[in-house]
Amino acid sequence: MRQLCLLLLLAATSTAQPVGFGVKAGIPMNDFLNATSNQNFHFDTTTNRYIIGPTVELRLPAGFGIEFDALYRHFGYNFFGSDAAGTTNTSTTSGAWEFPLVGKYKFKGVPLVSPFIEAGISWNKLSGVSQTITRTVANVTNTSSTSNPVELRNDATRGFVTGVGLDIKVLMLRISPQVRYTRWGARQFLDPSGLLDSNQNQGEFLIGFKF
């Protein structure tokens, strides 16, 4: 990450190459978590349908470029289970910060519109994990909370990212709709029963707005 921060500092202070700053937003094309149920245990999940964060691009000669994003999303899941002693309910919420660093190549297209491809690496870091546990035994209910639920396996992971899109010039603004795919190297959530796990394949539709 030190090398990444140095790269961004050089990009921001460079006078030889144009640098674009802006915001990127979009929607996930699949859920952050996969959930199933059996006779005694039930999971359900919620993936908020937004992704948003700042973006910076160093535009190099001959159509090449380097882009770095910091994108945030929010998700959660609920659990219900019963056994001979009683019932257990949990409610878990978390955010996730995604930090893709990609190299880009823009093809020559029609005036003001350039198709591009990109590939690189991405880091994912969970933020604000919170789980509330409600246990009821013999009509007596106890509630507790934790930031380290049993389903959590890795609060950070990294993976390979690739994407395609269009770079559209509108006056001083560049609008960049794109589709991006990420393959994460490890699952961040995995329930011991195998009924809940995080998705290692991630698809996103994003639109960037840069000056």
Short mmCIF file of the C-alpha atoms (twelve columns), coordinates in Angstrom:
data_MODEL
# 
_entry.id   MODEL 
# 
loop_
_atom_site.group_PDB 
_atom_site.id 
_atom_site.type_symbol 
_atom_site.label_atom_id 
_atom_site.label_alt_id 
_atom_site.label_comp_id 
_atom_site.label_asym_id 
_atom_site.label_seq_id 
_atom_site.Cartn_x 
_atom_site.Cartn_y 
_atom_site.Cartn_z 
_atom_site.pdbx_PDB_model_num 
ATOM 1   C CA . MET A 1   0.000   0.000   0.000   1 
ATOM 2   C CA . ARG A 2   2.959   2.371   0.501   1 
ATOM 3   C CA . GLN A 3   3.848   2.035   -3.176  1 
ATOM 4   C CA . LEU A 4   0.199   2.729   -4.059  1 
ATOM 5   C CA . CYS A 5   0.116   5.927   -1.973  1 
ATOM 6   C CA . LEU A 6   3.388   7.065   -3.571  1 
ATOM 7   C CA . LEU A 7   1.932   6.447   -7.033  1 
ATOM 8   C CA . LEU A 8   -1.140  8.535   -6.254  1 
ATOM 9   C CA . LEU A 9   0.995   11.342  -4.813  1 
ATOM 10  C CA . LEU A 10  3.111   11.429  -7.941  1 
ATOM 11  C CA . ALA A 11  -0.038  11.465  -10.066 1 
ATOM 12  C CA . ALA A 12  -1.534  14.339  -8.121  1 
ATOM 13  C CA . THR A 13  1.621   16.465  -8.276  1 
ATOM 14  C CA . SER A 14  2.594   15.642  -11.834 1 
ATOM 15  C CA . THR A 15  2.522   18.493  -14.320 1 
ATOM 16  C CA . ALA A 16  3.704   16.370  -17.245 1 
ATOM 17  C CA . GLN A 17  0.582   14.158  -17.440 1 
ATOM 18  C CA . PRO A 18  -3.089  15.105  -17.008 1 
ATOM 19  C CA . VAL A 19  -4.791  13.708  -13.937 1 
ATOM 20  C CA . GLY A 20  -8.543  13.194  -13.620 1 
ATOM 21  C CA . PHE A 21  -10.403 13.278  -10.301 1 
ATOM 22  C CA . GLY A 22  -14.024 12.488  -9.683  1 
ATOM 23  C CA . VAL A 23  -16.566 10.062  -8.320  1 
ATOM 24  C CA . LYS A 24  -17.672 6.577   -9.361  1 
ATOM 25  C CA . ALA A 25  -21.033 5.006   -8.543  1 
ATOM 26  C CA . GLY A 26  -22.985 1.967   -9.590  1 
ATOM 27  C CA . ILE A 27  -24.786 -1.209  -8.614  1 
ATOM 28  C CA . PRO A 28  -23.615 -4.752  -7.828  1 
ATOM 29  C CA . MET A 29  -24.646 -7.319  -10.418 1 
ATOM 30  C CA . ASN A 30  -24.736 -10.146 -7.864  1 
ATOM 31  C CA . ASP A 31  -25.127 -10.481 -4.082  1 
ATOM 32  C CA . PHE A 32  -22.206 -10.100 -1.683  1 
ATOM 33  C CA . LEU A 33  -23.343 -13.230 0.209   1 
ATOM 34  C CA . ASN A 34  -24.864 -16.585 -0.738  1 
ATOM 35  C CA . ALA A 35  -27.389 -18.068 1.719   1 
ATOM 36  C CA . THR A 36  -29.416 -21.289 1.998   1 
ATOM 37  C CA . SER A 37  -31.450 -23.037 4.706   1 
ATOM 38  C CA . ASN A 38  -32.117 -26.483 6.146   1 
ATOM 39  C CA . GLN A 39  -34.701 -27.891 8.552   1 
ATOM 40  C CA . ASN A 40  -33.367 -26.146 11.672  1 
ATOM 41  C CA . PHE A 41  -31.270 -23.217 10.417  1 
ATOM 42  C CA . HIS A 42  -32.170 -20.338 8.130   1 
ATOM 43  C CA . PHE A 43  -30.073 -17.511 6.662   1 
ATOM 44  C CA . ASP A 44  -31.272 -14.576 4.585   1 
ATOM 45  C CA . THR A 45  -29.127 -11.790 3.190   1 
ATOM 46  C CA . THR A 46  -29.440 -8.193  2.014   1 
ATOM 47  C CA . THR A 47  -27.080 -6.471  -0.437  1 
ATOM 48  C CA . ASN A 48  -27.749 -2.745  -0.692  1 
ATOM 49  C CA . ARG A 49  -27.930 -1.866  -4.382  1 
ATOM 50  C CA . TYR A 50  -25.339 0.880   -4.488  1 
ATOM 51  C CA . ILE A 51  -21.571 1.284   -4.765  1 
ATOM 52  C CA . ILE A 52  -19.960 4.721   -4.495  1 
ATOM 53  C CA . GLY A 53  -16.620 6.396   -3.884  1 
ATOM 54  C CA . PRO A 54  -13.846 8.653   -5.213  1 
ATOM 55  C CA . THR A 55  -11.733 7.847   -8.263  1 
ATOM 56  C CA . VAL A 56  -8.464  9.198   -9.701  1 
ATOM 57  C CA . GLU A 57  -6.866  8.476   -13.080 1 
ATOM 58  C CA . LEU A 58  -3.395  9.211   -14.391 1 
ATOM 59  C CA . ARG A 59  -3.722  9.571   -18.177 1 
ATOM 60  C CA . LEU A 60  -0.597  8.382   -19.968 1 
ATOM 61  C CA . PRO A 61  0.388   8.764   -23.644 1 
ATOM 62  C CA . ALA A 62  -0.816  6.462   -26.444 1 
ATOM 63  C CA . GLY A 63  -4.162  5.679   -24.796 1 
ATOM 64  C CA . PHE A 64  -2.758  4.125   -21.612 1 
ATOM 65  C CA . GLY A 65  -3.734  5.093   -18.081 1 
ATOM 66  C CA . ILE A 66  -3.688  4.070   -14.419 1 
ATOM 67  C CA . GLU A 67  -6.799  4.320   -12.244 1 
ATOM 68  C CA . PHE A 68  -7.381  3.925   -8.512  1 
ATOM 69  C CA . ASP A 69  -10.813 3.823   -6.842  1 
ATOM 70  C CA . ALA A 70  -12.079 3.640   -3.249  1 
ATOM 71  C CA . LEU A 71  -15.587 2.179   -3.448  1 
ATOM 72  C CA . TYR A 72  -17.970 1.524   -0.552  1 
ATOM 73  C CA . ARG A 73  -20.915 -0.855  -0.287  1 
ATOM 74  C CA . HIS A 74  -23.153 -2.079  2.550   1 
ATOM 75  C CA . PHE A 75  -24.708 -5.488  3.215   1 
ATOM 76  C CA . GLY A 76  -26.174 -7.623  5.979   1 
ATOM 77  C CA . TYR A 77  -27.605 -11.013 6.879   1 
ATOM 78  C CA . ASN A 78  -29.954 -12.585 9.441   1 
ATOM 79  C CA . PHE A 79  -29.928 -16.032 11.023  1 
ATOM 80  C CA . PHE A 80  -32.595 -18.066 12.779  1 
ATOM 81  C CA . GLY A 81  -31.899 -21.439 14.397  1 
ATOM 82  C CA . SER A 82  -33.626 -23.765 16.839  1 
ATOM 83  C CA . ASP A 83  -32.452 -26.696 18.929  1 
ATOM 84  C CA . ALA A 84  -33.718 -28.758 21.868  1 
ATOM 85  C CA . ALA A 85  -32.830 -25.983 24.341  1 
ATOM 86  C CA . GLY A 86  -34.252 -22.942 22.560  1 
ATOM 87  C CA . THR A 87  -33.882 -20.552 19.639  1 
ATOM 88  C CA . THR A 88  -31.150 -18.213 18.383  1 
ATOM 89  C CA . ASN A 89  -31.580 -15.118 16.211  1 
ATOM 90  C CA . THR A 90  -28.721 -13.006 14.882  1 
ATOM 91  C CA . SER A 91  -28.659 -9.833  12.816  1 
ATOM 92  C CA . THR A 92  -25.386 -8.806  11.184  1 
ATOM 93  C CA . THR A 93  -24.469 -5.680  9.210   1 
ATOM 94  C CA . SER A 94  -21.201 -4.598  7.629   1 
ATOM 95  C CA . GLY A 95  -19.671 -2.281  5.094   1 
ATOM 96  C CA . ALA A 96  -16.930 -3.153  2.633   1 
ATOM 97  C CA . TRP A 97  -14.308 -0.893  1.074   1 
ATOM 98  C CA . GLU A 98  -12.992 -1.976  -2.318  1 
ATOM 99  C CA . PHE A 99  -9.705  -0.534  -3.604  1 
ATOM 100 C CA . PRO A 100 -9.090  -1.436  -7.286  1 
ATOM 101 C CA . LEU A 101 -5.818  -0.398  -8.959  1 
ATOM 102 C CA . VAL A 102 -6.024  -1.000  -12.704 1 
ATOM 103 C CA . GLY A 103 -4.113  -0.312  -15.864 1 
ATOM 104 C CA . LYS A 104 -6.286  0.959   -18.735 1 
ATOM 105 C CA . TYR A 105 -6.022  1.128   -22.503 1 
ATOM 106 C CA . LYS A 106 -8.356  3.347   -24.545 1 
ATOM 107 C CA . PHE A 107 -8.977  2.496   -28.198 1 
ATOM 108 C CA . LYS A 108 -9.565  5.159   -30.798 1 
ATOM 109 C CA . GLY A 109 -13.292 5.400   -31.383 1 
ATOM 110 C CA . VAL A 110 -15.695 7.885   -32.843 1 
ATOM 111 C CA . PRO A 111 -15.092 11.534  -31.880 1 
ATOM 112 C CA . LEU A 112 -15.461 12.075  -28.116 1 
ATOM 113 C CA . VAL A 113 -16.158 8.367   -27.420 1 
ATOM 114 C CA . SER A 114 -13.365 5.844   -26.728 1 
ATOM 115 C CA . PRO A 115 -13.862 2.185   -25.731 1 
ATOM 116 C CA . PHE A 116 -11.451 0.938   -23.073 1 
ATOM 117 C CA . ILE A 117 -10.306 -2.214  -21.337 1 
ATOM 118 C CA . GLU A 118 -8.750  -2.500  -17.888 1 
ATOM 119 C CA . ALA A 119 -7.081  -5.072  -15.654 1 
ATOM 120 C CA . GLY A 120 -5.334  -5.040  -12.311 1 
ATOM 121 C CA . ILE A 121 -5.621  -5.968  -8.648  1 
ATOM 122 C CA . SER A 122 -8.103  -5.015  -5.943  1 
ATOM 123 C CA . TRP A 123 -8.197  -5.085  -2.155  1 
ATOM 124 C CA . ASN A 124 -11.380 -5.527  -0.088  1 
ATOM 125 C CA . LYS A 125 -11.577 -4.473  3.590   1 
ATOM 126 C CA . LEU A 126 -14.638 -4.971  5.786   1 
ATOM 127 C CA . SER A 127 -15.702 -2.012  7.915   1 
ATOM 128 C CA . GLY A 128 -18.077 -1.729  10.863  1 
ATOM 129 C CA . VAL A 129 -18.960 -5.412  11.276  1 
ATOM 130 C CA . SER A 130 -21.667 -5.670  13.963  1 
ATOM 131 C CA . GLN A 131 -23.732 -8.675  15.024  1 
ATOM 132 C CA . THR A 132 -26.584 -8.743  17.552  1 
ATOM 133 C CA . ILE A 133 -27.329 -12.186 19.048  1 
ATOM 134 C CA . THR A 134 -30.658 -12.984 20.728  1 
ATOM 135 C CA . ARG A 135 -30.856 -16.336 22.539  1 
ATOM 136 C CA . THR A 136 -34.123 -17.590 24.056  1 
ATOM 137 C CA . VAL A 137 -34.125 -20.575 26.423  1 
ATOM 138 C CA . ALA A 138 -37.141 -21.541 28.575  1 
ATOM 139 C CA . ASN A 139 -38.824 -18.205 27.828  1 
ATOM 140 C CA . VAL A 140 -35.760 -16.292 29.054  1 
ATOM 141 C CA . THR A 141 -34.165 -14.042 26.437  1 
ATOM 142 C CA . ASN A 142 -30.572 -12.798 26.498  1 
ATOM 143 C CA . THR A 143 -29.093 -10.352 24.001  1 
ATOM 144 C CA . SER A 144 -25.412 -9.770  23.228  1 
ATOM 145 C CA . SER A 145 -23.324 -8.255  20.453  1 
ATOM 146 C CA . THR A 146 -19.973 -8.848  18.776  1 
ATOM 147 C CA . SER A 147 -17.792 -7.427  16.025  1 
ATOM 148 C CA . ASN A 148 -16.274 -10.855 15.317  1 
ATOM 149 C CA . PRO A 149 -19.101 -13.237 14.335  1 
ATOM 150 C CA . VAL A 150 -18.379 -16.925 13.954  1 
ATOM 151 C CA . GLU A 151 -19.076 -16.705 10.195  1 
ATOM 152 C CA . LEU A 152 -16.276 -14.172 9.653   1 
ATOM 153 C CA . ARG A 153 -13.169 -15.749 8.135   1 
ATOM 154 C CA . ASN A 154 -11.179 -12.853 6.614   1 
ATOM 155 C CA . ASP A 155 -11.789 -9.155  7.200   1 
ATOM 156 C CA . ALA A 156 -9.551  -8.384  4.209   1 
ATOM 157 C CA . THR A 157 -8.796  -10.079 0.903   1 
ATOM 158 C CA . ARG A 158 -7.490  -9.233  -2.536  1 
ATOM 159 C CA . GLY A 159 -8.172  -10.394 -6.046  1 
ATOM 160 C CA . PHE A 160 -7.879  -9.895  -9.802  1 
ATOM 161 C CA . VAL A 161 -10.070 -7.339  -11.553 1 
ATOM 162 C CA . THR A 162 -10.867 -6.735  -15.211 1 
ATOM 163 C CA . GLY A 163 -13.403 -4.620  -17.055 1 
ATOM 164 C CA . VAL A 164 -14.603 -2.952  -20.250 1 
ATOM 165 C CA . GLY A 165 -16.332 0.370   -20.861 1 
ATOM 166 C CA . LEU A 166 -16.613 3.651   -22.729 1 
ATOM 167 C CA . ASP A 167 -14.928 6.995   -22.113 1 
ATOM 168 C CA . ILE A 168 -17.278 9.806   -23.217 1 
ATOM 169 C CA . LYS A 169 -16.130 13.436  -23.301 1 
ATOM 170 C CA . VAL A 170 -18.788 16.042  -22.522 1 
ATOM 171 C CA . LEU A 171 -17.182 19.500  -22.385 1 
ATOM 172 C CA . MET A 172 -14.810 19.364  -19.354 1 
ATOM 173 C CA . LEU A 173 -16.381 16.165  -18.028 1 
ATOM 174 C CA . ARG A 174 -15.526 12.531  -18.806 1 
ATOM 175 C CA . ILE A 175 -18.347 10.029  -18.266 1 
ATOM 176 C CA . SER A 176 -17.290 6.373   -18.146 1 
ATOM 177 C CA . PRO A 177 -19.972 3.653   -18.000 1 
ATOM 178 C CA . GLN A 178 -18.432 0.214   -17.559 1 
ATOM 179 C CA . VAL A 179 -18.846 -3.392  -16.479 1 
ATOM 180 C CA . ARG A 180 -16.230 -4.730  -14.044 1 
ATOM 181 C CA . TYR A 181 -15.518 -8.281  -12.836 1 
ATOM 182 C CA . THR A 182 -13.481 -9.211  -9.742  1 
ATOM 183 C CA . ARG A 183 -12.357 -12.649 -8.609  1 
ATOM 184 C CA . TRP A 184 -11.508 -12.542 -4.898  1 
ATOM 185 C CA . GLY A 185 -8.770  -14.797 -3.564  1 
ATOM 186 C CA . ALA A 186 -10.570 -15.861 -0.363  1 
ATOM 187 C CA . ARG A 187 -14.030 -15.975 1.166   1 
ATOM 188 C CA . GLN A 188 -14.601 -13.333 3.834   1 
ATOM 189 C CA . PHE A 189 -17.623 -15.110 5.358   1 
ATOM 190 C CA . LEU A 190 -18.171 -18.852 5.717   1 
ATOM 191 C CA . ASP A 191 -20.633 -20.390 8.152   1 
ATOM 192 C CA . PRO A 192 -19.502 -23.684 9.779   1 
ATOM 193 C CA . SER A 193 -22.720 -25.331 8.572   1 
ATOM 194 C CA . GLY A 194 -21.984 -24.289 4.984   1 
ATOM 195 C CA . LEU A 195 -25.284 -22.401 4.670   1 
ATOM 196 C CA . LEU A 196 -23.711 -18.944 4.300   1 
ATOM 197 C CA . ASP A 197 -20.647 -17.821 2.369   1 
ATOM 198 C CA . SER A 198 -19.377 -14.715 0.623   1 
ATOM 199 C CA . ASN A 199 -19.263 -14.610 -3.150  1 
ATOM 200 C CA . GLN A 200 -15.759 -14.809 -4.632  1 
ATOM 201 C CA . ASN A 201 -17.081 -13.739 -8.052  1 
ATOM 202 C CA . GLN A 202 -18.204 -10.120 -8.185  1 
ATOM 203 C CA . GLY A 203 -19.807 -8.230  -11.042 1 
ATOM 204 C CA . GLU A 204 -20.511 -4.485  -11.026 1 
ATOM 205 C CA . PHE A 205 -22.006 -1.903  -13.330 1 
ATOM 206 C CA . LEU A 206 -20.305 1.441   -12.671 1 
ATOM 207 C CA . ILE A 207 -20.371 4.986   -14.029 1 
ATOM 208 C CA . GLY A 208 -17.435 7.299   -13.415 1 
ATOM 209 C CA . PHE A 209 -17.567 11.112  -13.578 1 
ATOM 210 C CA . LYS A 210 -14.135 12.755  -13.837 1 
ATOM 211 C CA . PHE A 211 -12.827 16.240  -14.507 1 
# 
